[in-house]
Amino acid sequence: MDDKEPQHQDHDLVSDAGAEIKDMAKEGLSHPSTKPVLTGAAVGAVAAGILPVVTWPLGLVAGAGFMLYKRLRP
């Protein structure tokens, strides 16, 4: 049995996300993560419009956040 702690990819997720968001802001639509994150935001907003409990801004943020997470941790 190995005595090492398991390696977790999430230990620096916040700093990775911050760097990715800054790069997306600088490069605009040229950045490879921008289009998937915008698509996720749109899907989240539409899904929230269909669901009676969730508002569209919350769906927009949730969709964008999910896609950004999937880009950082595939």
Kinemage of the C-alpha trace (Angstrom):
@kinemage 1
@onewidth
@group {chain A} dominant
@subgroup {mainchain}
@vectorlist {calphas} color= white
{ca met a 1} P 0.000 0.000 0.000
{ca asp a 2} L 1.288 3.457 -0.879
{ca asp a 3} L 1.585 5.947 2.020
{ca lys a 4} L 1.402 9.014 -0.212
{ca glu a 5} L -1.656 11.225 -0.147
{ca pro a 6} L -3.807 10.948 -3.258
{ca gln a 7} L -3.122 13.603 -5.825
{ca his a 8} L -6.156 15.823 -6.320
{ca gln a 9} L -6.523 17.960 -9.408
{ca asp a 10} L -8.720 20.462 -7.569
{ca his a 11} L -6.061 21.855 -5.254
{ca asp a 12} L -5.544 24.980 -7.371
{ca leu a 13} L -8.830 25.152 -9.257
{ca val a 14} L -9.544 28.752 -8.193
{ca ser a 15} L -6.199 30.058 -9.425
{ca asp a 16} L -6.543 28.066 -12.668
{ca ala a 17} L -10.035 29.467 -13.215
{ca gly a 18} L -8.876 33.015 -12.544
{ca ala a 19} L -6.047 32.693 -15.036
{ca glu a 20} L -8.364 31.149 -17.634
{ca ile a 21} L -10.940 33.936 -17.216
{ca lys a 22} L -8.230 36.598 -17.557
{ca asp a 23} L -6.928 34.934 -20.719
{ca met a 24} L -10.460 34.714 -22.120
{ca ala a 25} L -11.003 38.422 -21.402
{ca lys a 26} L -7.740 39.363 -23.143
{ca glu a 27} L -8.136 37.162 -26.213
{ca gly a 28} L -11.910 37.367 -26.644
{ca leu a 29} L -13.428 34.873 -29.067
{ca ser a 30} L -9.944 33.827 -30.214
{ca his a 31} L -9.417 31.954 -26.946
{ca pro a 32} L -10.371 28.262 -27.223
{ca ser a 33} L -12.439 28.308 -23.998
{ca thr a 34} L -14.593 31.333 -24.803
{ca lys a 35} L -17.077 29.722 -27.199
{ca pro a 36} L -17.786 26.615 -25.067
{ca val a 37} L -18.251 28.747 -21.940
{ca leu a 38} L -20.611 31.127 -23.756
{ca thr a 39} L -22.532 28.152 -25.134
{ca gly a 40} L -22.817 26.693 -21.630
{ca ala a 41} L -24.081 30.039 -20.348
{ca ala a 42} L -26.744 30.166 -23.060
{ca val a 43} L -27.866 26.582 -22.427
{ca gly a 44} L -28.032 27.262 -18.700
{ca ala a 45} L -30.121 30.387 -19.218
{ca val a 46} L -32.561 28.560 -21.509
{ca ala a 47} L -32.814 25.617 -19.122
{ca ala a 48} L -33.472 27.999 -16.237
{ca gly a 49} L -36.211 29.665 -18.268
{ca ile a 50} L -37.944 26.304 -18.577
{ca leu a 51} L -37.566 25.390 -14.891
{ca pro a 52} L -40.008 27.208 -12.601
{ca val a 53} L -37.698 27.458 -9.567
{ca val a 54} L -34.462 28.744 -11.151
{ca thr a 55} L -34.102 32.246 -12.612
{ca trp a 56} L -32.278 32.786 -15.892
{ca pro a 57} L -29.309 34.711 -14.359
{ca leu a 58} L -28.642 31.800 -12.020
{ca gly a 59} L -28.872 29.362 -14.927
{ca leu a 60} L -26.537 31.527 -16.992
{ca val a 61} L -23.892 31.568 -14.252
{ca ala a 62} L -24.320 27.868 -13.518
{ca gly a 63} L -23.994 26.901 -17.191
{ca ala a 64} L -20.919 29.069 -17.708
{ca gly a 65} L -19.358 27.799 -14.495
{ca phe a 66} L -19.962 24.180 -15.434
{ca met a 67} L -18.405 24.571 -18.860
{ca leu a 68} L -15.429 26.457 -17.442
{ca tyr a 69} L -14.929 23.632 -14.935
{ca lys a 70} L -15.130 21.036 -17.728
{ca arg a 71} L -12.511 23.008 -19.716
{ca leu a 72} L -10.169 23.107 -16.721
{ca arg a 73} L -10.760 19.559 -15.480
{ca pro a 74} L -11.820 17.368 -18.402
